[in-house]
Amino acid sequence: MEIVNEPVSIDFDFYNKQIDEYVSRVKEVPGVCSIYLMGSINAPGLSDIDVLVVVSDDFDRDNSKALSVLDLDSRVFLHGPIIIPKSLSQKVQYIFYASNLSCIYGDECLQAWEDLRAGERKKLAACYLIDFIESRFMQFSSIGCSKIDKRAWLTRIWSTVHSLELYQCAFENGVPERVSSLAELVKRTRSDWLEFGVVKEKVFLDGLKASAEINEFIFFNALERLYGCPIINGKFRIVSGSRSIKFHNNMQGKKKYYLAGYKLLNKHLNIFVAEHGPSYLAHLEHYSDIKIGWHYFPRKNEELERVKFKRKEIVACHNFWINSHAPKSGSMRGYLGVDNGLALGLKGRIKSVLSYLVF
């Protein structure tokens, strides 16, 4: 296991200069209405910049590259911006969990997490826990197959703290003592950085393992609380992009992820293969049009189903708009665990076909 990309100290001024550079350029792009920051920069060197840009619905796709962050420092911009058309500005919480929003240019127009009804927040928080953590499982599965980017993983490890906050929002109760102890290992990665300016390898690896275990607890506990222990007739499979997801009754409360590598036309293609129990299939049921033969039905919750259907529709609408108006912006997109309007390039289509044929 090779650990690379040791984080380095970066002062607040550098973050502010990078933000100013982005804003000064983007505010001049025709159709840009507002620019927001999301989250906070409490640990310079580990914290990253999350930026959201609200644009007009008829934004010219030829200007979309000007919204990207590719020309800025990748140490502070770990991912692309979030581009939102004005018509979805009051629905943004259904695309992303956008907390601690701060408008730094233009008019305030984005929906805040606190604008949602309490019951709506609870159901949406539960959805984000399952959807977000499932995407983390894919990232964890790549450990051991490639070098570990310490800088990137320290940010992902810290996101576990936010997942625990969402868990509290969704279910309004504490976690077992074991999980609380693991959370302290996660938090130590951040406290050591702030105090010493370094995260030793043992502290990093302990935090990494603790984060993985906490994510598993939250994921399976949330699934059981929401859907019970359903049983399917036989086996089931979903192919979603470059992933093949298999469902078995004997995987209840368990999961398995692995990467399958292929070489085609001198290109190396990785395909994620996942195995889950029926409770995760129950979660995906209302995100897609799949027809499932249930032997023992999952627990029903009409309010949760309404929230999931709304999230599915809004994420699909956002994806369609990005494909049409901002394809070169590098915009992040809402993640549901199944295809939701993402436009695949040639490589993506080949991987999708391989996922279907091979697995």
N, C-alpha and C positions, 0 to 999 in steps of 0.2 A: 504494500500500500504506500504509494508515493504522495506526499503532501506538498503542494506547490502554492505559489502566490501568497506569500506571507503578507498580512496587512501592514500598511505603513501609516504613520501619523499624518493626518491632514487637518489643517486648522479651519476654523469657521469661515475665515475670510475667503479661503479658496472655494468653499461651498457657495458662498454668497456671490462670488465672481462668476461661477459657472451658471448659477441661476440667472443673474443679471444678463449674462451673454445670451442665454436661451431666450429670455423675455424680450430683450432689445431686438432680436432678430424676428421672433415669431409674431410679435404684436404688429409688425409691418406687413404681414402676409394678409392679403385680402380675404375677408370672411371670418377672421379670428375675432371672437366676441369676448372671451375671458380666459385667464390662465390661473390655475390653482396649484397650490402645493398640498400634499397629503402626508399625514404622519408627522414625524418630527426628526430633528437631527440632534440627538442627545449623546451620540457616541461618534464623534468625528473620526473617520478612518474605517469605521464599521457601518455607520448609518449610510443609507443611500438616499438619493433625491427621487421622490415620486411626484410627477407633474401631470396634471390633467388640463387639457385644452378644449374649450367649448367653441365650436365653429358653426357657421350658418349651415342649414341643411343642404343648400345648393353649392357647397364648397367645391372649388375647381380641383379635380383630381391631379391636374398638372402641377399644382402647388403643394401636393401632399408631402413630398420629400423635404420641404422646408420646415416641416413640423417635427422631423426626426431628431434624435440626439446623437447621431453617429459621429458628428464632428466635435463632440464634447468629451470630457475625460471619463473613461469607462470605470474608473475607480469610484466615482460618485454617482454616475448614471449606470446602474447595473442592468437596466432594461429600458425599453422604449417608453414613450409617453402614453397616456390614455387619451384618445381623441373621441369626443362626444359631440354629436350633432345637437343643435339647440332644442330640437323637438324631444330629445331623450334626456335633457338636463334634469328634469324633475322625476326621472325614473332611474337615475344612475345607480342607486343603491341596490337595484335588482340585477345590475351587471357586475358590479364590484362592491365589496365591503369597503366603502370610502369613509374613513374616520379622520377626525381632526383636520378638516378642510380649511384652507386659508386662501382667500382670493387675493392675488398679487397684481392682477391687471384686469381692467374691465369691470363689468357689473356682476354682482353676486347673483347667481341664477341656479346653482347646483342644489339638488335635494341633499339634505343632511341626514345622517343616520337617525338622529333624534326626531326628525320630522315624521318618521313612521309611527304607526300605532304600536303600543307595547306588545300586543299579541302578534302583530305582523313581524316585529323585530325578532321575537322569539323563534318563530318558524323560519324566518330567513336566516337567522344565525345558525340554526341547525343545518340548513341546506349548505351554507358556506363551510361549516365544519367538515361535512362529509365530502363535498366537492373539492375543497382546497387540499384536505389531507390526502385524498386519493391521488391528486397530482403530485404531492410530496412523495408518496410511495414509489412513483415512477422514478423520481430523482434519487431516492435512497437505493433503488435497485441497481443504479449505475455505479455505485461505490464498489470498488474492487475490479470493475471493468475498465476503469480509466483513472487518471490522476485526480486527486481530491483538491479542488480549488478552495483553500482555507478561507480566503477573503469572502467568497460567495457563500460558503457553508456557514460561516459565523453569522451572517445575516439571516440565513434560513433557520438556523438553530434558534435565534432570538424570536423568530416569528411564532415559535411554540408558546411563548408567553401570551401573545395576542390570541392564539387558539384557545388557551385556557380561559381568557377573558370572555371570548365568545361562548364557550361551554357554559360559563356561569350565566350569561345572558339567556341562553337557550333553555337551560334546565334548572336554573336557580337553586343549585345545591353545590356542596363542596365536592372535593375529590378525595379518594383514599389517601392515607398517610404515605403510602409508597409513591404515589404520583407527586405529592407535595415535596417529598425528598428529592425526586428526580428533577423537579422544577428548580430546586436550588442549584443543582449541577448546571442546568441551562443558564441560570442567571449569573453564575460565577464567570462564565465566559465573557460577559459584558462588564462585570465589576472589576475583573482582573485587567481588562483592557483599559478601563477608565483610571485605575489606580497605578498600574505599572507600564502601560503602553505596549503590552505584549500578552499573548495568550499561549501559555506553554502547551506542548503537544499533548500531554496527559489530560490537561484541563479541556482542551479542544475535543479530544476523542471521547472523554467522559460525557461532555455536553452533547456530542453527536449521538452517542448511544442512548442517552437519556431522552433526547428529543424524539428519536425513533420510537422508544417505548411509550412515551406520552401520547404521541400521535396515534399509535395503535389502540391505546386505551380509549381515547376520545372517539375514534372512528367506530369501533365495535360497540362501545357503550351507547353512543348516539343511535346507531342502527337498531340495536335491541330496544331502546326506549321508544323509538318512532314506529318500528315495524314488527316488533315481537320476533318470533322464530318461525317464519314461513317455510313451507316445503314445496318444492317444484316436482312436477312429474318428469322424471328422467334427468337429462342434462340440458343446458342452454348455452348459447354462445352469441356474443355481439361482436361485430367487427366495426371499429370506430377509428377511421383514419389509419394510422400505422400501428394500431393496437388490436389485439385479439383478446377478448375477455371471456373466460369460461366460467360457468357457474355449476357447482355441485352441492348437493345436500350435505355431503361430508366435510364441506369447507366452512360450515357455520361457525362464525366467530374466528375465522382464520383467513389468511390471504397468502398468495404466493406471486411474486413478480420476478421475471427474468428477461434478459435481453437475448434475442436471437439475431446473430449477425450474418449478413449475406453479401456476397460480392457479385455485382451485376454491371457489365460494361465498364469494368475498372472502377466502379464506384462502390464504396462500402455502405450498406444500408442496415440500420438497426431497427428491429421490430420488437415492441414491448408485448410480452405475453403475460396476462394476469389471470389468476384463478381466485374466485370469490365464492362466498356462500349466497343463498337466496335472499338474505336481507338486503344486500347491496343491489341485487337485481330489482327488488321491490322499490328501492330508491330511484333507480333509473327508469322505472316503468312510466312515470308521468313526464319524463323528459324526452321521451321518444314515442314512436308509434308501434313499438313491439307488442306482440300478443303472447302472453305467457300462460302456460298451463299450470295452474296452481293446484297442488294436492291439499295444502293447508294455507289459506289465504293470509297475507300480511295484515297487520293491524291497520284500520282505516282512520284517517283524520282529514275531514273535508277542508278545514282551513289550511292545513299543510299542502293538500293537493292544489288548492287555489293559488297559493303562493308559488308553488313549483311550476304550475302552468303559466303563470304570469312571468316568472323568471325566464322560462324557456322561450316565450314569445318575444320578450324584450331583448334577450341575448341574440336571438336569431335576427331580429330587426337591426341590432347594432352591427352584427357581422355583415349583413347585406349592405348596410350603408358604408362600412369601412371598405368592403370590396369595390364598391362603386365610386366612392369619393376620396378615400385616403389610403390607397393600397401601398404607397411607398413611405408612409409616415412611421412605420414600425410600431403602430399602436398595439397595445395589449388588448386582449379580448376576454370576454367572460368565458369561464370554463364550467362545463356541466358533466364531463366524463363521457359524453357521447357526441356524435357529430351535431353541430348546431349552426350550420351555414358557413363554416370555414372553407375558403377557397383553397384547394390543394394545387400545388404546382405539379409538374411532371414527376419529380422525385416522390412527392407525397402520394400521387396516384399509384405509382409503381409499388410503393410500400403498402398501400391499402390493399391492392390486388394480392400481393404476397401474403398479407395477414389473412385474407379470406381463403386463399387456396391452400396454404401450408398448414395453418393452425385451425 
